[in-house]
Amino acid sequence: MIPPRWAAHHRRADHELLGYLRPVDAIPGYFIPVTVFGYPLGAPAEERQARQCLERSGLAYLAQDWLLSLPDHPRPVAVQIVEATPRHLRVKNIDYGYPDANIGHVFVVDVPTTGQLRPR
């Protein structure tokens, strides 16, 4: 679940949640812009720049392919996002080389993702 101290950032036009500003403890006043599931979209920056990063990214990251690391598989599995909420992330298998689950199998990942997911 997204920690309550992370500040939600909503698009002005339609109030859609674009992501969060994750505070940088070591640098007061700096934030890391992250997706709705906690993946970093940029480097630590002042609040205005972090918000601009989220605005530029929009929700395009939801449409891209991702790689999911699984504890029982030596290589990451190619997946697509099915649903992203502040509580969980659902991704479907699109990796024909992963023998342990059919294409379309849905994995549920805890949010924020901690090194388990990265862009393909």
N, C-alpha and C positions, 0 to 999 in steps of 0.2 A: 504494500500500500504506500502511496506517495506520502512522505512525511508532512505533517501539518505546517512545518516551518518553511516549506517550499512555497513560494508565491505563484499562484496561478496567473497565467497571462491569456487574456481573451482578445480575440480580434474585435475591433470597434464596430465594424459594419454589421456583424451578425451575432456577436458575443460568443462565437465558437471558441472552445478551449484549444489553444495552439501548443501549449506546453507550460513549463514551469521555470522559474528562476530559482536555482539551487544556490543558497548562500555559500560563499567560500569562507570557511571559518578562519583561515590564516590571514585573510585580507578583508577587513571590514569594508562594507560598501561595494564589494565585488560579488558577482553572481555568474554561474555557469548556466547558459540556456539549455534546457533539456526537453526532450519529447514528452508526450503525455504518458509514456511508459518509462521515463527516466534516462533515456540514452542522451549523452552530451551532443549538442549540435555546434558548439563553439568553445572557444577558450574563455577563461575567466575575464570578465569585463565589468565596467560600471553598469549600473542598472539600465540606463538608456540604451547603451550599445547591446546589452544582452536582450532587451525587448526588441530592438531592431532586428537582431538575428532571428528571433522567433517569427517576426512579421515576414521577413524575407523567405524563410523556410516554409511558412504556412503549414499545411498538412500533407505536402508532397511526399514526405518520408513514409506515410502510410501506404503509398502505392508502390514503393520500391521493393525489391527482393532483399531478404536478409539472410544471414547465416546464424543458425542456432547451435550452440555447443551443448552436447549431451554427455553426461558422465559415462555412459556405456558405449560411446562411439568415438573412435580416434579422430575423425574429421567432422567439422561442422556440417550441419544439414541445411540445405537451401529451403527457405520457407517464405510464405507471404502472410502479411497481417490480415486477420479476419476481423478482430475486434480489439480495441485498445481502450482501457478504462483506467482510472487511478488505482484500481484494486488488482486487476489482472490483464494479461495480454494473451490473446488466443491467436496462434499462427498455424497455418496448414502446411503440410509437407509437399514440396514441389520437386524433391530430389529423387530422381530415378535410381541413383546409386545408393540409396539408404534402404537396406533390405528388411529392417525391423518394423517398418510401418508402410502401409499403402499410401499411394499418392492421394492427397486430400485429407490424410489423417490430421486431426487437430491436437496440437500440444497446448497446454495451458501453462503460462510462465508467470511467476510472481513478479510484481511491480514494486519498486523499481528493479529493472533488470540490472544485474551486477556482473558485467563481463560475459554474460551468457549469449548476448545478441550483438551482432555488428552488421553494418551494411555489406551487401554482396559485391 
